[in-house]
Amino acid sequence: MSKEITSREQDYSQWYNDLVLKGDLADYSAVRGCMVIKPYGFALWENMRDVLDRMFKDTGHQNAYFPLFVPKSLFEAEEKNAEGFAKECAVVTHYRLKNDPSQPGKLMVDPEAKLEEELVVRPTSEAIIWNTYKGWIQSYRDLPILVNQWANVVRWEMRTRLFLRTAEFLWQEGHTAHASKEEAIEETRKMLDVYADFVENWMAVPVIKGVKSPNERFAGAEDTYCIEALMQDGKALQAGTSHFLGQNFAKAFDVKFSDKENKLDYVWATSWGVSTRLIGALVMAHSDDDGLILPPKIAPIQVVIVPIYKGDEQKALIDVKAHELVKKLKGLGISVKYDNSDNSRPGWKFAEYEMKGIPVRMAIGARDMQNNVVEVARRDTKEKQTVSMDGIEFYVQTLLEEIQLHIYNKAKTYRDEHITKADDWNTFVNLLDTKGGFISAHWDGTAETEEQIKEQTKATIRCIPLDAKEEAGKCILTGKPSSVRVLFARAY
Amino acid sequence: MSKEITSREQDYSQWYNDLVLKGDLADYSAVRGCMVIKPYGFALWENMRDVLDRMFKDTGHQNAYFPLFVPKSLFEAEEKNAEGFAKECAVVTHYRLKNDPSQPGKLMVDPEAKLEEELVVRPTSEAIIWNTYKGWIQSYRDLPILVNQWANVVRWEMRTRLFLRTAEFLWQEGHTAHASKEEAIEETRKMLDVYADFVENWMAVPVIKGVKSPNERFAGAEDTYCIEALMQDGKALQAGTSHFLGQNFAKAFDVKFSDKENKLDYVWATSWGVSTRLIGALVMAHSDDDGLILPPKIAPIQVVIVPIYKGDEQKALIDVKAHELVKKLKGLGISVKYDNSDNSRPGWKFAEYEMKGIPVRMAIGARDMQNNVVEVARRDTKEKQTVSMDGIEFYVQTLLEEIQLHIYNKAKTYRDEHITKADDWNTFVNLLDTKGGFISAHWDGTAETEEQIKEQTKATIRCIPLDAKEEAGKCILTGKPSSVRVLFARAY
């Protein structure tokens, strides 16, 4: 095999990097912390984006586009938001380079081209958008505004990981404006449901819906709802967030509307987003030591067909049959690649497509042709079947559905087995160090306790699950009374 | 009417701004030279993007994504490209803001967070992409690379216009790598044809395919091919460009490949792009003094239905019929909006949808219901017809095709009438000042003459048409010999 992957057991973190790089999803770039999303990785993102975009439109949202830059005076208007993002933002200060007189052929910043006001490269767009909404909203008739934006954003993180944490990333950010608090909260919850639906039913990653503790809230939000997923190393990953922003941004940007009784009030806001980080979650939730495992519903290529032949004559015969097969599969809307290139041998191709996580591989040899059969291998379980060519397209269609379900169920079983209750500190710490996963425990509700637990164990409160039941208990750290269990975990 | 538009005759430039703003395509923003693309404008861009994206994929291209930032040392590597863009680039110099001790509640750039190397916000991505391709290309087997990117770019233009020239704009940029010069030139020409196909057959804007004079070439290109369109004020607009880059970027970034004989050579390159500027072209090519006129094939809404009723009982009856109609139209893939809102009167709605350029408007009143008819008005010619409800969806389908064709033919007739030959200087200047359009004239082939003509008349060489015939003549300015006519025009 040409491409060696580090095993999960050996080095989980290196395993992940190997998959991303050797699976052709992304590449490092010359810019610190920024990545190149390669065509195969981008095709995966396109599939994810297209499904989400359809979901947003089906729930009444429209896309729009707002500037990349946020003038400093707008950036600082909502204080908590500004404080949250000021420490990690890229700042444009000049609008021109000029020849460097001391180094021929080199350029330097032209000191005469200094901007009067610095521009922040958007880390998130609440500020620029709410400054715009001010001009769009006068009356309740202008509400709701249900807008989404697909964009790049920049957060100058110090420690970066491909997809999981990059200085620049792609995402969508919904920004909605409402006439009432109730309507805004309903929107926040609705979009959380959309995210959960997408991540579970398309990405095949089970999630827990919950609300963040105040410490983990989005800077500027009244409440942050989230979906939390579990990776194979027992660490949690926040897969999407939906924020109820209250009237914070409306107040910061003075956005008021007159209601039906002609009374003025500030507008209520939400924002919600998912990013290319989801690709990191996808990789870590399903893949194995031989490469990626992609769920059929979003895989860029669902089926690959590899011919096995000796000589041009055999190849020509198989080509004819394979093209028929491609046509039948495409007729059912299945994306398929026929790889009859002479550059590499079947064994190499098998390993390559295993690495890339293509859900179904079909191999056709000369004898298969004679027997009117084809070998079908599924990527997830590695099971192989010899299947008759007659009606093979329907067999594959059903198989793809089975694989989707199987991948989800496997991840869900693992996840469910890794939600463990802890009722005392030793058990709590022990579980984190040995088993990992989510620890369901009582917490006294204070930021201080949360902070102390984080310092001592690196575990954070991932969420207070929406379906959490009232239950009298004692805080895992302080022993103070608590009425509900929350989920702790170490997280990406 | 609630929204007044300046007429073209009165002030063409203001007419254009009125259409963009009042037609709800875009809005000014708080960032100098940057615009907000509003949902209606963005839906138009999405339709354009989706068609182009399909065309790119059908010609073998894949999408990818490269970083927003270009480190200065990469930016300056290809000298001509750097020189061309250095004067108008946004530069990131710092990665953090901090509290301003002298102004509570305000932020300032943190001088301790200065980047070691400045980052240019990409004005175009050749540099960052060719630096990446270096790692992807070793042998002829790695070629061709046929990659496209949909992205935002920033060029710090001093004088900006909504869509036509903005500091930040959205575009696509294709970047391909080839093993031979011939193949790269073939790709350059193929993508020019794709652009011409799109602009003519989807946007209904006729274009002239040509090649730029050296003065007007893309910085770093060996040859720039272009499509040129004509606006209603007689000014030309460059609608798309496709560049043959030779080995310039391969040499600047040391990208070599070994050919079949194992000989090393530099890789051949192309790049090609169209941007949101196309929306400006679309607006100016077709619209009239009552608002936008959008070609049906890319209009966000193709048909609007307005009910005309008195009282809730009539409204309820018309609603039923209109929903049937909506269903029939959608069944044929026609996008349709039924506006039965009570907020505004039919007359206001008519004006609003005229402003927004919706190709077909249908009005249904109580008497129409009785007679089983509907009033159908087309936006382009403003003709109205009373049409039977039976089979109305097929009537509308055909009408949309007719409108698409009519808009194109109208623009083409105007364009063809505005290509005028000039064989002496006076005629040339006179034509520019009175009739406008393209002036077909001889030019001695020197950059100096081109520059002088530009200084004296503000006209530039738009292109040397690909179908230009050899013809002995004399340069319009210098009288020196010339063998082919080129097209001059004042341009956006």
Contacts between the chains, C-beta under 8 A, distances in Angstrom:
chain1	res1	chain2	res2	distance
A	27	B	132	6.7
A	27	B	135	7.0
A	27	B	136	8.0
A	29	B	66	7.1
A	29	B	67	5.0
A	29	B	128	7.1
A	29	B	132	6.5
A	30	B	67	7.8
A	30	B	71	5.7
A	30	B	74	5.9
A	30	B	128	6.8
A	30	B	131	5.4
A	30	B	132	7.7
A	31	B	67	4.5
A	31	B	69	4.8
A	31	B	70	7.6
A	31	B	71	6.1
A	31	B	119	6.7
A	31	B	128	7.5
A	34	B	67	3.9
A	34	B	68	7.4
A	34	B	69	6.5
A	35	B	67	7.5
A	36	B	64	7.0
A	36	B	65	7.0
A	36	B	66	5.4
A	36	B	67	7.0
A	36	B	132	5.4
A	37	B	64	6.0
A	37	B	65	4.1
A	38	B	64	5.8
A	39	B	62	3.8
A	39	B	63	6.7
A	39	B	64	4.9
A	39	B	147	6.4
A	42	B	62	7.3
A	42	B	63	5.0
A	42	B	64	5.0
A	42	B	65	5.7
A	43	B	62	6.8
A	43	B	63	7.3
A	45	B	65	7.9
A	46	B	63	6.6
A	62	B	39	3.7
A	62	B	42	7.3
A	62	B	43	6.8
A	63	B	39	6.7
A	63	B	42	5.0
A	63	B	43	7.3
A	63	B	46	6.6
A	64	B	36	7.0
A	64	B	37	6.0
A	64	B	38	5.8
A	64	B	39	4.9
A	64	B	42	4.9
A	65	B	36	7.0
A	65	B	37	4.0
A	65	B	42	5.7
A	65	B	45	7.9
A	65	B	170	6.6
A	66	B	29	7.1
A	66	B	36	5.4
A	67	B	29	5.0
A	67	B	30	7.8
A	67	B	31	4.5
A	67	B	34	3.9
A	67	B	35	7.5
A	67	B	36	7.0
A	67	B	168	5.9
A	68	B	34	7.4
A	68	B	121	7.7
A	68	B	152	5.7
A	68	B	154	6.9
A	68	B	168	5.3
A	69	B	31	4.8
A	69	B	34	6.5
A	69	B	90	7.7
A	69	B	168	7.2
A	70	B	31	7.6
A	71	B	30	5.8
A	71	B	31	6.1
A	72	B	97	7.2
A	72	B	107	6.2
A	74	B	30	5.9
A	75	B	97	7.6
A	75	B	107	7.1
A	76	B	97	8.0
A	76	B	105	7.1
A	76	B	106	6.0
A	76	B	107	4.7
A	79	B	105	6.9
A	82	B	97	8.0
A	82	B	107	6.4
A	86	B	96	7.0
A	86	B	97	4.2
A	86	B	98	6.8
A	86	B	99	8.0
A	86	B	107	5.6
A	87	B	96	5.7
A	87	B	97	7.7
A	87	B	98	7.9
A	88	B	95	7.3
A	88	B	96	6.9
A	89	B	95	7.1
A	89	B	96	6.7
A	89	B	97	6.1
A	90	B	69	7.6
A	90	B	92	4.7
A	90	B	94	7.7
A	90	B	95	5.7
A	90	B	119	7.2
A	91	B	92	6.4
A	91	B	93	6.9
A	91	B	94	4.4
A	91	B	95	7.1
A	91	B	96	7.6
A	91	B	97	6.6
A	91	B	109	5.6
A	92	B	90	4.7
A	92	B	91	6.3
A	92	B	92	5.4
A	92	B	93	7.7
A	92	B	121	6.7
A	93	B	91	6.9
A	93	B	92	7.7
A	93	B	93	4.7
A	93	B	94	6.6
A	93	B	109	6.6
A	94	B	90	7.7
A	94	B	91	4.4
A	94	B	93	6.6
A	95	B	88	7.2
A	95	B	89	7.1
A	95	B	90	5.7
A	95	B	91	7.1
A	95	B	156	4.2
A	96	B	86	7.0
A	96	B	87	5.7
A	96	B	88	6.9
A	96	B	89	6.8
A	96	B	91	7.6
A	96	B	156	6.9
A	97	B	72	7.2
A	97	B	75	7.6
A	97	B	76	8.0
A	97	B	86	4.2
A	97	B	87	7.7
A	97	B	89	6.1
A	97	B	91	6.6
A	97	B	118	7.9
A	97	B	120	7.2
A	98	B	86	6.8
A	98	B	87	7.9
A	105	B	76	7.1
A	105	B	79	6.9
A	106	B	76	6.0
A	107	B	72	6.2
A	107	B	75	7.1
A	107	B	76	4.7
A	107	B	82	6.4
A	107	B	86	5.6
A	109	B	91	5.6
A	109	B	93	6.6
A	109	B	118	5.8
A	118	B	97	7.9
A	118	B	109	5.8
A	119	B	31	6.8
A	119	B	90	7.3
A	120	B	97	7.2
A	121	B	68	7.7
A	121	B	92	6.7
A	121	B	121	7.5
A	128	B	29	7.1
A	128	B	30	6.8
A	128	B	31	7.5
A	131	B	30	5.4
A	132	B	27	6.7
A	132	B	29	6.5
A	132	B	30	7.7
A	132	B	36	5.4
A	135	B	27	7.0
A	136	B	27	8.0
A	141	B	343	6.2
A	147	B	39	6.3
A	151	B	152	7.7
A	152	B	68	5.7
A	152	B	151	7.7
A	152	B	152	6.9
A	154	B	68	7.0
A	156	B	95	4.2
A	156	B	96	6.9
A	168	B	67	5.9
A	168	B	68	5.3
A	168	B	69	7.2
A	170	B	65	6.6
A	343	B	141	6.2
